[in-house]
Amino acid sequence: MAKGVFLTFEGIDGSGKSSQSKKLAETLRERGLSVVQTREPGGSDGAEEIRKLLVEGDPNRWSAETEILLFYAARRDHLERTILPALERGDIVISDRFADSTRVYQGAVRSELHQTVDTIHALMIGLEPDRTFIIDMDPEIALTRGLARNSGEDRFEEFGLEFQHRLRDGFKELARDASKRCYLIDGNRDVNEISAEILTLALAAIP
C-alpha cells in the first residue's frame, strides 16, 4: 500500500500556524491531492475529549508529568484512528501541531523531563513528520493575537509573555537540531508570501 506524506505545523500560540496549515490543505486539494487536515491535541474523538482537559482552565491545573501523559494519551488515539490510516491510504496528512509541541512546551517548564518525553514518544508513537514548518513570530504580537481570539482555550497563553519567549527559543533550537525536516518560516510577513514559501517546500516533499 502506498505511503502518504506527513506534514506538521509548529510555533507559539498566535503565530498563524493554524491559518497556514488550512491554507496549505486547501491549495493541495485544489491540485487534486487527497489531504487529511487535523490538529493536536485532538484529531480523533477520544483525543478531542482529552483536548478540553489540556487547553481549558487554570494554567497550573496539571503537573508537568501529568500533562505529558495526557498529551501522549491524546496523541496515541490520534495516531491510531486518524494519522496512520490516512498515511496507509497514501493521503497527505497535515497536522496543526504534533510531538514537537510537547517537546518544546515541556522543555519551557521542566527541561529535565526531556528524556521522559523522548522515551514515551519512542514507545507509544515512533513516528516523525516528513516535513515540519515552524512559524516564527514576535511573541508579543502572537500573544496579543492569541488572547484576542477569546476561544476559551487560553490556558497556555495565560502563562504570559515570558513563557512565549521561552517557547520561541525552544522552537528555534528545534529547527537547528532537526534541520533535515524542520523549516523555520518567518511569520512576520504577508500571509500570502508565507503560504507561497510553505507550498514550495511542501511540494518538494510530495512524490
Short mmCIF file of the C-alpha atoms (twelve columns), coordinates in Angstrom:
data_MODEL
# 
_entry.id   MODEL 
# 
loop_
_atom_site.group_PDB 
_atom_site.id 
_atom_site.type_symbol 
_atom_site.label_atom_id 
_atom_site.label_alt_id 
_atom_site.label_comp_id 
_atom_site.label_asym_id 
_atom_site.label_seq_id 
_atom_site.Cartn_x 
_atom_site.Cartn_y 
_atom_site.Cartn_z 
_atom_site.pdbx_PDB_model_num 
ATOM 1   C CA . MET A 1   0.000   0.000  0.000  1 
ATOM 2   C CA . ALA A 2   1.278   3.467  -0.897 1 
ATOM 3   C CA . LYS A 3   2.715   5.520  1.924  1 
ATOM 4   C CA . GLY A 4   1.410   9.032  2.358  1 
ATOM 5   C CA . VAL A 5   3.219   12.185 3.397  1 
ATOM 6   C CA . PHE A 6   3.068   13.618 6.903  1 
ATOM 7   C CA . LEU A 7   3.401   17.411 7.231  1 
ATOM 8   C CA . THR A 8   3.163   19.313 10.507 1 
ATOM 9   C CA . PHE A 9   2.964   22.939 11.587 1 
ATOM 10  C CA . GLU A 10  4.501   24.234 14.800 1 
ATOM 11  C CA . GLY A 11  5.017   27.566 16.535 1 
ATOM 12  C CA . ILE A 12  3.940   29.616 19.510 1 
ATOM 13  C CA . ASP A 13  0.257   30.369 20.065 1 
ATOM 14  C CA . GLY A 14  -0.951  33.108 17.738 1 
ATOM 15  C CA . SER A 15  1.861   32.629 15.222 1 
ATOM 16  C CA . GLY A 16  -0.511  31.939 12.340 1 
ATOM 17  C CA . LYS A 17  0.327   28.249 12.005 1 
ATOM 18  C CA . SER A 18  -3.326  27.152 12.099 1 
ATOM 19  C CA . SER A 19  -4.276  29.514 9.271  1 
ATOM 20  C CA . GLN A 20  -1.267  28.432 7.235  1 
ATOM 21  C CA . SER A 21  -1.997  24.733 7.736  1 
ATOM 22  C CA . LYS A 22  -5.559  25.273 6.489  1 
ATOM 23  C CA . LYS A 23  -4.310  27.269 3.513  1 
ATOM 24  C CA . LEU A 24  -1.863  24.541 2.534  1 
ATOM 25  C CA . ALA A 25  -4.564  21.870 2.790  1 
ATOM 26  C CA . GLU A 26  -6.916  23.899 0.602  1 
ATOM 27  C CA . THR A 27  -4.248  24.546 -2.033 1 
ATOM 28  C CA . LEU A 28  -3.191  20.902 -2.245 1 
ATOM 29  C CA . ARG A 29  -6.809  19.781 -2.563 1 
ATOM 30  C CA . GLU A 30  -7.270  22.269 -5.408 1 
ATOM 31  C CA . ARG A 31  -4.389  20.471 -7.129 1 
ATOM 32  C CA . GLY A 32  -6.302  17.200 -6.884 1 
ATOM 33  C CA . LEU A 33  -4.407  15.684 -3.965 1 
ATOM 34  C CA . SER A 34  -6.071  13.711 -1.166 1 
ATOM 35  C CA . VAL A 35  -5.483  15.610 2.087  1 
ATOM 36  C CA . VAL A 36  -6.432  14.896 5.699  1 
ATOM 37  C CA . GLN A 37  -6.277  18.048 7.805  1 
ATOM 38  C CA . THR A 38  -6.067  17.517 11.546 1 
ATOM 39  C CA . ARG A 39  -4.778  19.044 14.784 1 
ATOM 40  C CA . GLU A 40  -3.305  18.360 18.214 1 
ATOM 41  C CA . PRO A 41  -4.269  17.949 20.880 1 
ATOM 42  C CA . GLY A 42  -7.250  16.391 19.140 1 
ATOM 43  C CA . GLY A 43  -7.789  14.961 15.681 1 
ATOM 44  C CA . SER A 44  -9.893  11.984 16.799 1 
ATOM 45  C CA . ASP A 45  -12.959 11.660 19.007 1 
ATOM 46  C CA . GLY A 46  -11.048 10.464 22.057 1 
ATOM 47  C CA . ALA A 47  -8.240  12.966 21.592 1 
ATOM 48  C CA . GLU A 48  -10.710 15.844 21.293 1 
ATOM 49  C CA . GLU A 49  -12.149 14.894 24.687 1 
ATOM 50  C CA . ILE A 50  -8.664  14.995 26.221 1 
ATOM 51  C CA . ARG A 51  -8.017  18.334 24.471 1 
ATOM 52  C CA . LYS A 52  -10.586 20.000 26.713 1 
ATOM 53  C CA . LEU A 53  -8.581  18.958 29.759 1 
ATOM 54  C CA . LEU A 54  -5.377  20.408 28.332 1 
ATOM 55  C CA . VAL A 55  -6.322  23.759 26.818 1 
ATOM 56  C CA . GLU A 56  -9.004  24.988 29.207 1 
ATOM 57  C CA . GLY A 57  -8.905  26.008 32.861 1 
ATOM 58  C CA . ASP A 58  -6.236  27.136 35.303 1 
ATOM 59  C CA . PRO A 59  -2.720  27.256 33.787 1 
ATOM 60  C CA . ASN A 60  -1.421  25.285 36.776 1 
ATOM 61  C CA . ARG A 61  -4.146  22.657 36.906 1 
ATOM 62  C CA . TRP A 62  -1.716  19.848 35.920 1 
ATOM 63  C CA . SER A 63  1.827   18.995 36.915 1 
ATOM 64  C CA . ALA A 64  4.291   18.748 34.015 1 
ATOM 65  C CA . GLU A 65  4.328   14.951 34.387 1 
ATOM 66  C CA . THR A 66  0.534   14.638 34.268 1 
ATOM 67  C CA . GLU A 67  0.350   16.990 31.298 1 
ATOM 68  C CA . ILE A 68  2.845   14.893 29.326 1 
ATOM 69  C CA . LEU A 69  0.791   11.752 29.929 1 
ATOM 70  C CA . LEU A 70  -2.419  13.488 28.836 1 
ATOM 71  C CA . PHE A 71  -0.792  14.753 25.653 1 
ATOM 72  C CA . TYR A 72  0.524   11.323 24.786 1 
ATOM 73  C CA . ALA A 73  -2.790  9.618  25.520 1 
ATOM 74  C CA . ALA A 74  -4.415  12.024 23.060 1 
ATOM 75  C CA . ARG A 75  -1.585  11.587 20.541 1 
ATOM 76  C CA . ARG A 76  -1.770  7.799  20.613 1 
ATOM 77  C CA . ASP A 77  -5.516  7.852  19.868 1 
ATOM 78  C CA . HIS A 78  -4.939  10.428 17.123 1 
ATOM 79  C CA . LEU A 79  -2.199  8.260  15.629 1 
ATOM 80  C CA . GLU A 80  -4.268  5.063  15.670 1 
ATOM 81  C CA . ARG A 81  -7.537  6.480  14.409 1 
ATOM 82  C CA . THR A 82  -6.543  9.301  12.068 1 
ATOM 83  C CA . ILE A 83  -2.892  9.614  11.096 1 
ATOM 84  C CA . LEU A 84  -1.812  6.028  10.379 1 
ATOM 85  C CA . PRO A 85  -4.964  5.033  8.441  1 
ATOM 86  C CA . ALA A 86  -4.590  8.134  6.248  1 
ATOM 87  C CA . LEU A 87  -0.889  7.507  5.597  1 
ATOM 88  C CA . GLU A 88  -1.622  3.881  4.748  1 
ATOM 89  C CA . ARG A 89  -4.153  5.085  2.158  1 
ATOM 90  C CA . GLY A 90  -1.477  7.263  0.624  1 
ATOM 91  C CA . ASP A 91  -3.027  10.547 1.753  1 
ATOM 92  C CA . ILE A 92  -1.203  13.719 2.689  1 
ATOM 93  C CA . VAL A 93  -1.711  14.360 6.403  1 
ATOM 94  C CA . ILE A 94  -1.381  17.966 7.582  1 
ATOM 95  C CA . SER A 95  -1.427  18.398 11.347 1 
ATOM 96  C CA . ASP A 96  -1.593  21.641 13.285 1 
ATOM 97  C CA . ARG A 97  0.921   20.567 15.979 1 
ATOM 98  C CA . PHE A 98  2.361   17.137 16.773 1 
ATOM 99  C CA . ALA A 99  5.055   15.745 19.085 1 
ATOM 100 C CA . ASP A 100 7.404   18.711 18.675 1 
ATOM 101 C CA . SER A 101 4.943   20.865 20.611 1 
ATOM 102 C CA . THR A 102 5.175   18.575 23.621 1 
ATOM 103 C CA . ARG A 103 8.956   18.575 23.402 1 
ATOM 104 C CA . VAL A 104 9.164   22.358 23.275 1 
ATOM 105 C CA . TYR A 105 6.364   23.248 25.712 1 
ATOM 106 C CA . GLN A 106 7.582   20.687 28.249 1 
ATOM 107 C CA . GLY A 107 11.118  21.985 27.869 1 
ATOM 108 C CA . ALA A 108 9.945   25.501 28.671 1 
ATOM 109 C CA . VAL A 109 8.589   24.269 32.001 1 
ATOM 110 C CA . ARG A 110 10.734  21.330 33.100 1 
ATOM 111 C CA . SER A 111 13.799  20.731 30.929 1 
ATOM 112 C CA . GLU A 112 14.804  17.680 32.978 1 
ATOM 113 C CA . LEU A 113 11.781  15.834 31.563 1 
ATOM 114 C CA . HIS A 114 13.145  15.787 28.008 1 
ATOM 115 C CA . GLN A 115 14.288  12.186 28.361 1 
ATOM 116 C CA . THR A 116 10.891  11.172 29.708 1 
ATOM 117 C CA . VAL A 117 9.185   12.706 26.675 1 
ATOM 118 C CA . ASP A 118 11.628  11.051 24.263 1 
ATOM 119 C CA . THR A 119 11.122  7.661  25.914 1 
ATOM 120 C CA . ILE A 120 7.322   7.853  25.829 1 
ATOM 121 C CA . HIS A 121 7.426   9.034  22.227 1 
ATOM 122 C CA . ALA A 122 9.634   6.138  21.166 1 
ATOM 123 C CA . LEU A 123 7.429   3.579  22.914 1 
ATOM 124 C CA . MET A 124 3.977   4.936  22.075 1 
ATOM 125 C CA . ILE A 125 4.331   6.918  18.825 1 
ATOM 126 C CA . GLY A 126 7.531   6.088  16.952 1 
ATOM 127 C CA . LEU A 127 6.692   8.424  14.067 1 
ATOM 128 C CA . GLU A 128 8.197   11.727 12.944 1 
ATOM 129 C CA . PRO A 129 6.804   14.031 10.252 1 
ATOM 130 C CA . ASP A 130 8.327   14.148 6.788  1 
ATOM 131 C CA . ARG A 131 8.380   17.965 6.967  1 
ATOM 132 C CA . THR A 132 7.727   20.373 9.829  1 
ATOM 133 C CA . PHE A 133 7.037   24.059 9.236  1 
ATOM 134 C CA . ILE A 134 7.822   26.195 12.285 1 
ATOM 135 C CA . ILE A 135 6.180   29.609 12.011 1 
ATOM 136 C CA . ASP A 136 8.427   32.080 13.830 1 
ATOM 137 C CA . MET A 137 6.624   35.152 15.176 1 
ATOM 138 C CA . ASP A 138 7.313   38.005 17.587 1 
ATOM 139 C CA . PRO A 139 5.947   36.627 20.894 1 
ATOM 140 C CA . GLU A 140 4.300   39.896 21.920 1 
ATOM 141 C CA . ILE A 141 2.341   40.136 18.668 1 
ATOM 142 C CA . ALA A 142 1.478   36.441 18.761 1 
ATOM 143 C CA . LEU A 143 0.267   36.591 22.361 1 
ATOM 144 C CA . THR A 144 -1.986  39.561 21.582 1 
ATOM 145 C CA . ARG A 145 -3.444  37.643 18.647 1 
ATOM 146 C CA . GLY A 146 -3.970  34.501 20.692 1 
ATOM 147 C CA . LEU A 147 -5.768  36.228 23.549 1 
ATOM 148 C CA . ALA A 148 -7.883  38.284 21.125 1 
ATOM 149 C CA . ARG A 149 -9.480  35.094 19.798 1 
ATOM 150 C CA . ASN A 150 -11.412 34.642 23.067 1 
ATOM 151 C CA . SER A 151 -11.609 30.957 22.202 1 
ATOM 152 C CA . GLY A 152 -11.887 29.730 25.778 1 
ATOM 153 C CA . GLU A 153 -8.758  27.662 25.074 1 
ATOM 154 C CA . ASP A 154 -6.298  30.168 26.505 1 
ATOM 155 C CA . ARG A 155 -4.591  28.067 29.154 1 
ATOM 156 C CA . PHE A 156 -1.124  28.266 27.574 1 
ATOM 157 C CA . GLU A 157 -1.431  31.939 26.615 1 
ATOM 158 C CA . GLU A 158 -2.202  32.678 30.253 1 
ATOM 159 C CA . PHE A 159 1.314   31.606 31.240 1 
ATOM 160 C CA . GLY A 160 2.306   35.049 29.926 1 
ATOM 161 C CA . LEU A 161 4.808   36.750 27.633 1 
ATOM 162 C CA . GLU A 162 7.966   35.379 29.250 1 
ATOM 163 C CA . PHE A 163 6.695   31.850 28.674 1 
ATOM 164 C CA . GLN A 164 6.035   32.674 25.000 1 
ATOM 165 C CA . HIS A 165 9.615   33.926 24.616 1 
ATOM 166 C CA . ARG A 166 10.912  30.674 26.088 1 
ATOM 167 C CA . LEU A 167 8.739   28.714 23.681 1 
ATOM 168 C CA . ARG A 168 10.044  30.707 20.725 1 
ATOM 169 C CA . ASP A 169 13.613  29.938 21.780 1 
ATOM 170 C CA . GLY A 170 12.665  26.264 22.085 1 
ATOM 171 C CA . PHE A 171 11.237  26.116 18.578 1 
ATOM 172 C CA . LYS A 172 14.316  27.839 17.161 1 
ATOM 173 C CA . GLU A 173 16.529  25.286 18.892 1 
ATOM 174 C CA . LEU A 174 14.372  22.500 17.472 1 
ATOM 175 C CA . ALA A 175 14.772  23.926 13.965 1 
ATOM 176 C CA . ARG A 176 18.555  23.832 14.405 1 
ATOM 177 C CA . ASP A 177 18.650  20.341 15.921 1 
ATOM 178 C CA . ALA A 178 16.285  18.744 13.398 1 
ATOM 179 C CA . SER A 179 17.246  20.799 10.355 1 
ATOM 180 C CA . LYS A 180 16.722  17.931 7.898  1 
ATOM 181 C CA . ARG A 181 12.940  18.001 8.432  1 
ATOM 182 C CA . CYS A 182 12.234  21.339 10.156 1 
ATOM 183 C CA . TYR A 183 11.944  24.623 8.281  1 
ATOM 184 C CA . LEU A 184 11.876  27.902 10.211 1 
ATOM 185 C CA . ILE A 185 9.408   30.197 8.447  1 
ATOM 186 C CA . ASP A 186 9.431   33.963 9.055  1 
ATOM 187 C CA . GLY A 187 5.879   34.660 10.211 1 
ATOM 188 C CA . ASN A 188 6.321   38.435 10.336 1 
ATOM 189 C CA . ARG A 189 5.414   38.802 6.649  1 
ATOM 190 C CA . ASP A 190 2.377   38.996 4.398  1 
ATOM 191 C CA . VAL A 191 0.329   35.806 4.784  1 
ATOM 192 C CA . ASN A 192 0.394   35.100 1.041  1 
ATOM 193 C CA . GLU A 193 4.173   35.345 0.959  1 
ATOM 194 C CA . ILE A 194 4.364   32.890 3.853  1 
ATOM 195 C CA . SER A 195 1.942   30.428 2.260  1 
ATOM 196 C CA . ALA A 196 3.815   30.554 -1.069 1 
ATOM 197 C CA . GLU A 197 7.078   29.588 0.643  1 
ATOM 198 C CA . ILE A 198 5.402   26.760 2.540  1 
ATOM 199 C CA . LEU A 199 3.720   25.432 -0.606 1 
ATOM 200 C CA . THR A 200 7.065   25.246 -2.413 1 
ATOM 201 C CA . LEU A 201 8.643   23.332 0.465  1 
ATOM 202 C CA . ALA A 202 5.624   21.020 0.810  1 
ATOM 203 C CA . LEU A 203 5.517   20.140 -2.885 1 
ATOM 204 C CA . ALA A 204 9.182   19.179 -2.716 1 
ATOM 205 C CA . ALA A 205 8.262   16.536 -0.119 1 
ATOM 206 C CA . ILE A 206 5.361   15.039 -2.108 1 
ATOM 207 C CA . PRO A 207 6.294   12.311 -4.614 1 
# 
